[in-house]
Structures are given as C-alpha cells and as structure tokens.
Amino acid sequence: MTTTAPQLPDWQLALQREARIRSGLVLYGNTRDVFFYPESRDYLTLSELVSRRLGRAPSSRFTLTAVWDQADGLRFSTPAQARRWEDIRQRRLGSGPGAGTPYDVGEEPEAPGRGSGTQGERVPLRELIPTFRQILADGSECPLLVVDWSHLLVTQPAHPAADEREWMLTLGKALVGEAIQPLDSDRLKRGTGLLVLIAASLGALPPSLYQGEPRVRLLDIPSPTRSERRAFFLRHADELRCARPRPAPGAPAVTSREAVADPLADLTEQLTTADLRQVLSLSRTTPDELPPDRLFNLYRIGDQRSPWEELSADKLREVEAELRKRVVGQDGAVRHMATLLIRAWLGLAGLQHSARRSKPKGTLFFVGPTGVGKTELAKACAAFLFGDESACIRFDMSEYNHEHSDQRLVGAPPGYVGFEEGGQLTNAVTRRPFSVLLFDEVEKAHGRVLDKFLQVLEDGRLTDGRGETAWFSETVIIFTSNLGAADAPGPEAASQTREAHFRQAVEEHFVRGLKRPELLNRLGDNIVVFHPIADEAIRRGILQRKLEPLREHLRERWGVELRLEAGVEDWLVRTARTDHGGRGLLNALERELVNPLARFLFDRHHQLRKGRTVTASSDGPTLAFDLE
C-alpha cells in the first residue's frame, strides 16, 4: 500500500522553489507562528521549519545549515557541520582549528526530529556574515544561513547606524557574490549559498537590503487557510472538548469530528496556529463542553454568554411595541429595526455573505430631518437588547473631519507617539463587545475615516496600532445622517417621494461626493428614511413623555406637583417649530415652560414644600403660574 505525501501549503512550495535560484530570501508576515511538520508531526518555529525543509531534505543541495539569532546564537543541524564551519573560519583567520574552539561540540548525536542539533554560540552578526562570505568563496560547501528575529537588528530602518550599515554592506556583498562568477552547467547545478532573513514586519528591515536586488525574493507568510485550520481541529479532535452543534434539518450526515472542526475552521479565519492551540487549551479548562461558537466567543472576547442568546421568542414578539414606547411616528424604521433583531436572534445575520458569522449583527443607515428619533431609536435598541441604554456607544463624526482622524479610531501606527494607547473605536468595542455603535452625522467625517468601516462591515474586525484585534460580530452598527434634509419635501409630500429624495441624497454623497460607492454597496438596502413629525397627536404624545422627567424632578427635589391646565399642552405643541421635529418640541418646552417656571420657583423657593402644587395656564401670550 502506497501513501501519498501531504500537499504542502503554497508558500512552502514557493519557498522551496525560490531557494533553488536565489541568494537571499526575506520572510515576513505571520513569522512568529508555529507550523505543522507532517514528517515528524511536530509544530515548529519558522526558522526550524526552513532549516528542515531546505537544509535537511534528502534532495537538499545545502551542505551546511545554520540558524542564528541574538538570543540563542549560532546553531547547526549536526556537530559535524559545526566543526566544518569552524575549520573554514579558522582558515580565514590564518590559523588551524584548536581543540577548544567554540563549535567543537564533540560527537554528541542529534536527537532525531528535535531541535537544531547543537547548542548555540553567541557570535556577533558582524563576525558571522564575513564567515558566511568566506564559506561561499571557499566553494567546498553550499551553506544555508537563517537569521531569525532580523527585525530587531536595526533601530531605525530608514536611517541605520554606522555599525549597522557595516554589516549590511557585508551582507549585500555576500548576496552579490565574488567579483568573478563562472557560469557553467556545474555551477548552475550546484547553485549558490542561501541567506534567509525572518522578520515580523517588512517595514522593520532597511529597504536597501532587498529593493532593486533580483537575487533577493520577498515571501509573505500567510495565516493558516481554512483547510489547514480544519485539519488542525481534526488532528486534535481527541484533545478538543467541544459540544457537537445541532445539525440543520436536511444537512448531510457528518462525523462528530467534522461537525466540530468545520464550524471552528469557519470561525477562526485569519487566526494563527498559535491561536488555534490556545483555543484547544481553553476547551479543556471549561466546566462544560461548549458549542463551537460559544467556545470561540470565550476565547475572542472573554465571555461565552451572549445577550443575543438570552433573548427569547416571547420577548422578540413584543420588540416593536417596546421600541414604539420611545420612538413614535416612525413605524417603518421601527419595523426595520425589529426585523434586524429577529434575524440576528435566529443566527441568520450575514449568512448570505459568509458562513463565518463574523459580520456585525446588523447595519443600518438612518437618514432624515433633525429631531425625528434617529438617535432615540438607537438608544431604545441598546436598552432592549442589553438592558442598558449606555450600551449605545455614540461617536460624533464631526470630530473626525480631518484626513488623519482615522488614527483616533484605531490608534496611531507603531512607532508613533501614543500608538500603545490604541484607538477610541477599537478600545470601546474591546471593553464592551455587546453594544450598539452609533456613528452620528456620518456625512461630516472625512472619506479616509469612512474607509475604516469597509473592513468592519465586511470582516467584522479591526486591528489597532498595537496589533490587537477588535471584533464587531456581536454589535449593531448604526449610522445617522441629515443628508438631503435642507431641501427635503414638506410634510404634505407623499412618503414615497420623501424616501426617494433622501436615498438619492445619500447616493450622491457617497458616489459623487466622496467617490466611495463601495461603502454604499456595503450598506445595501439598509438605508432607513425617517419622516418629519407633523401629526399633532404624535407631537402631543412626545411632549407628554418629555414632561415626565420634569414632573419627577419637582416631586423628588421639592415635593411639589406640576399640573398643566387644559389647553397648555396644545399651546406648547403649536408654539414648537414643526420642521425641527422632536427637538423643536424640546426647545419650545424649555423656552415657554422650563425657563419661566424656574424664575417662578426661585422667587418662591422658601414656600416650596410637600403637598403643594404648581399650576400652569395659558390665558395670555405666555404661560402663567400659580402655587397652590
């Protein structure tokens, strides 16, 4: 029976291909992760993986393989290779090798499949690179040198220090090779030595090392693919404590391992193998076996319980009635919000885009005149979902009207002042992952700031300047705008006419004004138009609700009751500006009632006591007050 060799990831195939023809490779990206090595079924660091893939394979052309970093020094695959390296180094210095040389490690055999073979020796890089050049010039060996953590070798990549420029020059000459380079079949077959630099960030390396240098190839090390993540959870199914999710009706039969591995592979997109190992360890610390989504929530945001799961069908049946208690006259907007919450509770949010459920629970764009309930509906949603109106986190987008204001949202880039503090948006979501995010007056934000929302709406995640990831998959995102309100049709116009006007205003702003149709495309059909409030009965209902806090304060602070005579409420409603919506009512309430009432009570504050009543009447052009 023959076994098929496992298919290597694309980047490892590219690594093997480029190692045959290049003098140097720069590996960057996901370099601090661990990688599965199927030959020994171990998880290796990248430097060890490169050493084995390129230097220890049966078909390898490299006769010397060494790994170096500042902490562990120079390490070889075998003691014999260490002695050969030292022999060449001593010849370069003009003396024979002594018995006590740094690399004379005796005849200790290497433990199969473990480690780098020898204990490291602390050799400065300025001495290591000249020895590497000498080995290349000697011609008797074909060396592979892996320099790990190379992003820590240079303090300022754009302006390296004098000693850093010295070893960079030596390294560059090693990549170029000798002055006379024969080109024949033997030389092509044998190839040259290879220097591999491993860096966590390409920006931490001086560009002069690789720019305009055809002998050097850059390779971006990606995060594990879905198939690799699925293979990881299948490989460790016996160690994973995870409850099998309930199968969907009509779904094909799968094994218990597959039933758990498939959803975890979807949920962990863009995570590293180190993350997957920690998810595996976390599963063994929970008292009960958790289903995949709750296990991942526990790892990602530190809480397995979700307020979304604590909602009940009975409570959701009353969602529209609950929202209408705070937002009146906007039945269409309330219905749209209720549909969003029901869809999210059923787990259907974003499924038409991806099975990962990483997108926010819902995204809405509220547009309409001022004072019609846009912000109030967002707060009502937060109170209904999370039992606390403060779960509605508001961002005034007029504060983000400059090009570089995006740094306030996600934090300054690494190396800049304040980058370690993170961003206002990412910090808020990290502290309160279950929330309603309200971006008020979004049309006032700079277009570059809005670009940040592309990733949020598509992937449900955002990485701040510290490299920390904030997850938005448990949030509701609401944008509000007054676009089109200045020239909107009056209250007498048909609702369809007003909706078409506001939708056209939003489209013109994003497509023609900001030239960002992709953001409008992310919003889809979730643009909700709020209508002006002209009906006097509705306006009177709003006024009555706004009067309650005033009555409650007078009762608690002074023990007096506030009574409005017949006609006062109607008089206040007629006084308020209709085009200002609910805020017009608040302004009229402050101007016509609260301000004169304050002066009246101040003049008689020594007479205020429990059991007395303040009566307001509207006999003249202004309200009159009487203390009974």
Salt bridges, closest charged atoms under 4 A:
GLU18 OE2 - ARG17 NE 3.60
GLU18 OE1 - ARG22 NE 2.65
GLU18 OE2 - ARG217 NH1 2.78
GLU39 OE2 - ARG53 NH1 3.06
ASP42 OD1 - ARG114 NH1 3.37
GLU48 OE2 - ARG52 NE 2.88
GLU48 OE2 - ARG56 NH2 3.17
ASP69 OD2 - ARG75 NH1 3.25
GLU86 OE2 - ARG89 NH2 2.83
GLU107 OE2 - ARG83 NH2 3.33
GLU110 OE2 - ARG56 NH1 3.08
ASP138 OD1 - ARG91 NH2 3.34
GLU141 OE2 - ARG84 NE 2.79
ASP148 OD1 - ARG32 NH2 3.08
GLU213 OE2 - ARG215 NH1 2.74
ASP238 OD1 - ARG257 NH2 2.67
GLU239 OE1 - HIS236 ND1 3.57
GLU258 OE2 - ARG230 NH2 3.55
ASP262 OD1 - ARG226 NH2 3.63
ASP262 OD1 - ARG230 NE 2.49
ASP266 OD1 - ARG226 NE 2.69
GLU269 OE1 - ARG356 NE 2.14
ASP303 OD2 - ARG305 NH2 3.90
GLU309 OE1 - ARG294 NE 3.85
GLU310 OE2 - ARG305 NH1 3.59
ASP314 OD1 - ARG317 NH1 2.63
GLU320 OE1 - ARG324 NH2 3.05
GLU322 OE2 - LYS325 NZ 3.21
ASP331 OD1 - ARG324 NE 3.12
GLU376 OE2 - ARG326 NH2 2.84
ASP388 OD2 - ARG432 NH2 3.22
GLU389 OE1 - ARG326 NH2 2.77
ASP396 OD2 - ARG394 NH2 3.98
GLU399 OE1 - ARG408 NH2 3.41
GLU403 OE2 - ARG448 NH1 3.46
ASP406 OD2 - ARG448 NE 3.69
ASP406 OD2 - LYS452 NZ 3.89
ASP440 OD2 - ARG394 NH2 3.06
GLU441 OE1 - LYS444 NZ 2.56
ASP451 OD1 - ARG516 NE 2.60
GLU458 OE1 - LYS359 NZ 3.66
GLU458 OE1 - ARG522 NE 3.12
ASP464 OD2 - ARG466 NH2 2.99
GLU474 OE2 - ARG300 NH2 3.67
GLU474 OE1 - LYS361 NZ 3.97
ASP487 OD1 - HIS501 NE2 3.34
GLU499 OE2 - HIS531 NE2 3.46
GLU548 OE2 - ARG551 NH1 3.68
GLU552 OE1 - ARG555 NH1 2.88
GLU561 OE2 - ARG555 NE 2.94
ASP570 OD1 - ARG540 NE 2.76
ASP579 OD2 - ARG577 NH2 2.87
GLU592 OE2 - ARG591 NE 2.97
GLU628 OE2 - ARG563 NH2 3.81
